[in-house]
Amino acid sequence: MQSYAFVFRECPGCAELNVVKDGFYYCAHCDGPLPRDPVRPGGSGR
């Protein structure tokens, strides 16, 4: 069985949830830059 990992980022500009593909860290909705570091709910960082 094979599994896959996905990288998600929330856009700080429009709050849209995005899947990061091929290292492209830009929002699919507003084209704003996405954070490269993961942030846990509540803004506590890694």
OpenMM code with the backbone's topology and positions (N, CA, C; nanometers):
from openmm import Vec3, app, unit

residues = "MET GLN SER TYR ALA PHE VAL PHE ARG GLU CYS PRO GLY CYS ALA GLU LEU ASN VAL VAL LYS ASP GLY PHE TYR TYR CYS ALA HIS CYS ASP GLY PRO LEU PRO ARG ASP PRO VAL ARG PRO GLY GLY SER GLY ARG".split()
positions = [
    Vec3(0.0845, -0.1175, 0.0000),
    Vec3(0.0000, 0.0000, 0.0000),
    Vec3(0.0892, 0.1240, 0.0000),
    Vec3(0.0523, 0.2209, -0.0781),
    Vec3(0.1302, 0.3434, -0.0905),
    Vec3(0.0515, 0.4590, -0.0305),
    Vec3(0.1209, 0.5489, 0.0378),
    Vec3(0.0554, 0.6672, 0.0931),
    Vec3(0.1297, 0.7915, 0.0456),
    Vec3(0.0623, 0.9030, 0.0518),
    Vec3(0.1166, 1.0291, 0.0044),
    Vec3(0.1042, 1.1347, 0.1134),
    Vec3(0.1998, 1.2255, 0.1164),
    Vec3(0.1960, 1.3380, 0.2094),
    Vec3(0.1631, 1.4644, 0.1310),
    Vec3(0.0789, 1.5466, 0.1884),
    Vec3(0.0425, 1.6731, 0.1261),
    Vec3(0.0817, 1.7865, 0.2188),
    Vec3(0.1222, 1.8987, 0.1601),
    Vec3(0.1576, 2.0179, 0.2365),
    Vec3(0.0455, 2.1190, 0.2168),
    Vec3(-0.0158, 2.1613, 0.3284),
    Vec3(-0.1225, 2.2606, 0.3243),
    Vec3(-0.0735, 2.3889, 0.3896),
    Vec3(-0.1170, 2.5018, 0.3371),
    Vec3(-0.0893, 2.6313, 0.3980),
    Vec3(-0.2142, 2.7181, 0.3870),
    Vec3(-0.2397, 2.7946, 0.4934),
    Vec3(-0.3495, 2.8912, 0.4917),
    Vec3(-0.2939, 3.0257, 0.4478),
    Vec3(-0.3615, 3.0885, 0.3541),
    Vec3(-0.3182, 3.2186, 0.3033),
    Vec3(-0.3424, 3.3256, 0.4094),
    Vec3(-0.2401, 3.4037, 0.4448),
    Vec3(-0.2594, 3.5105, 0.5423),
    Vec3(-0.3422, 3.6262, 0.4866),
    Vec3(-0.3520, 3.6361, 0.3540),
    Vec3(-0.4271, 3.7455, 0.2929),
    Vec3(-0.5763, 3.7210, 0.2844),
    Vec3(-0.6168, 3.5979, 0.2480),
    Vec3(-0.7594, 3.5708, 0.2262),
    Vec3(-0.8113, 3.4524, 0.3073),
    Vec3(-0.7254, 3.3866, 0.3838),
    Vec3(-0.7603, 3.2727, 0.4702),
    Vec3(-0.8007, 3.1474, 0.3933),
    Vec3(-0.7747, 3.1424, 0.2640),
    Vec3(-0.8036, 3.0233, 0.1830),
    Vec3(-0.7015, 2.9138, 0.2152),
    Vec3(-0.7475, 2.7897, 0.2238),
    Vec3(-0.6583, 2.6768, 0.2472),
    Vec3(-0.6044, 2.6285, 0.1132),
    Vec3(-0.4729, 2.6122, 0.1031),
    Vec3(-0.4074, 2.5758, -0.0221),
    Vec3(-0.3242, 2.4500, -0.0066),
    Vec3(-0.3123, 2.3742, -0.1139),
    Vec3(-0.2187, 2.2630, -0.1222),
    Vec3(-0.0963, 2.3156, -0.1962),
    Vec3(0.0216, 2.3006, -0.1356),
    Vec3(0.1456, 2.3453, -0.1992),
    Vec3(0.1908, 2.2357, -0.2950),
    Vec3(0.2092, 2.2722, -0.4212),
    Vec3(0.2526, 2.1761, -0.5229),
    Vec3(0.3833, 2.2230, -0.5848),
    Vec3(0.4778, 2.1329, -0.5964),
    Vec3(0.6061, 2.1606, -0.6626),
    Vec3(0.6770, 2.2823, -0.6050),
    Vec3(0.6629, 2.3059, -0.4744),
    Vec3(0.7315, 2.4171, -0.4103),
    Vec3(0.6757, 2.5535, -0.4458),
    Vec3(0.5527, 2.5598, -0.4992),
    Vec3(0.4900, 2.6859, -0.5389),
    Vec3(0.4079, 2.7382, -0.4218),
    Vec3(0.4653, 2.8314, -0.3457),
    Vec3(0.4032, 2.8838, -0.2242),
    Vec3(0.3263, 3.0128, -0.2525),
    Vec3(0.2226, 3.0029, -0.3356),
    Vec3(0.1356, 3.1168, -0.3646),
    Vec3(-0.0084, 3.0709, -0.3613),
    Vec3(-0.0958, 3.1562, -0.3140),
    Vec3(-0.2372, 3.1238, -0.2991),
    Vec3(-0.3043, 3.1060, -0.4350),
    Vec3(-0.3807, 2.9981, -0.4488),
    Vec3(-0.4534, 2.9715, -0.5730),
    Vec3(-0.5713, 3.0665, -0.5897),
    Vec3(-0.6164, 3.1277, -0.4808),
    Vec3(-0.7327, 3.2166, -0.4866),
    Vec3(-0.6930, 3.3623, -0.5139),
    Vec3(-0.5964, 3.4153, -0.4358),
    Vec3(-0.5622, 3.5582, -0.4481),
    Vec3(-0.4197, 3.5831, -0.4975),
    Vec3(-0.3419, 3.4767, -0.5227),
    Vec3(-0.2023, 3.4864, -0.5679),
    Vec3(-0.1075, 3.5467, -0.4651),
    Vec3(-0.1513, 3.5601, -0.3410),
    Vec3(-0.0648, 3.6108, -0.2352),
    Vec3(0.0362, 3.5052, -0.1929),
    Vec3(0.1483, 3.5466, -0.1352),
    Vec3(0.2493, 3.4503, -0.0903),
    Vec3(0.2002, 3.3712, 0.0307),
    Vec3(0.2349, 3.2435, 0.0337),
    Vec3(0.2004, 3.1565, 0.1458),
    Vec3(0.3217, 3.1409, 0.2361),
    Vec3(0.2990, 3.1228, 0.3671),
    Vec3(0.4123, 3.1013, 0.4575),
    Vec3(0.4826, 2.9695, 0.4262),
    Vec3(0.6134, 2.9710, 0.4317),
    Vec3(0.6903, 2.8485, 0.4051),
    Vec3(0.6982, 2.7607, 0.5293),
    Vec3(0.6948, 2.8208, 0.6464),
    Vec3(0.7002, 2.7439, 0.7709),
    Vec3(0.5593, 2.7071, 0.8148),
    Vec3(0.5409, 2.5835, 0.8617),
    Vec3(0.4083, 2.5441, 0.9106),
    Vec3(0.3736, 2.6171, 1.0397),
    Vec3(0.2483, 2.6505, 1.0557),
    Vec3(0.1986, 2.7171, 1.1759),
    Vec3(0.0832, 2.6347, 1.2300),
    Vec3(0.0894, 2.6027, 1.3564),
    Vec3(-0.0184, 2.5266, 1.4197),
    Vec3(-0.1344, 2.6198, 1.4525),
    Vec3(-0.2552, 2.5657, 1.4662),
    Vec3(-0.3699, 2.6492, 1.5050),
    Vec3(-0.3382, 2.7289, 1.6306),
    Vec3(-0.3728, 2.8550, 1.6297),
    Vec3(-0.3419, 2.9424, 1.7418),
    Vec3(-0.2122, 3.0177, 1.7234),
    Vec3(-0.1415, 2.9921, 1.6113),
    Vec3(-0.0202, 3.0660, 1.5804),
    Vec3(0.1000, 3.0288, 1.6645),
    Vec3(0.1045, 2.9054, 1.7154),
    Vec3(0.2131, 2.8671, 1.8051),
    Vec3(0.3392, 2.8197, 1.7340),
    Vec3(0.3390, 2.8182, 1.6021),
    Vec3(0.4573, 2.7724, 1.5294),
    Vec3(0.4655, 2.6223, 1.5252),
    Vec3(0.5852, 2.5695, 1.5035),
    Vec3(0.6036, 2.4242, 1.4883),
    Vec3(0.5856, 2.3480, 1.6143),
] * unit.nanometer
topology = app.Topology()
chain = topology.addChain("A")
for resn in residues:
    res = topology.addResidue(resn, chain)
    for name in ("N", "CA", "C"):
        topology.addAtom(name, app.Element.getBySymbol(name[0]), res)
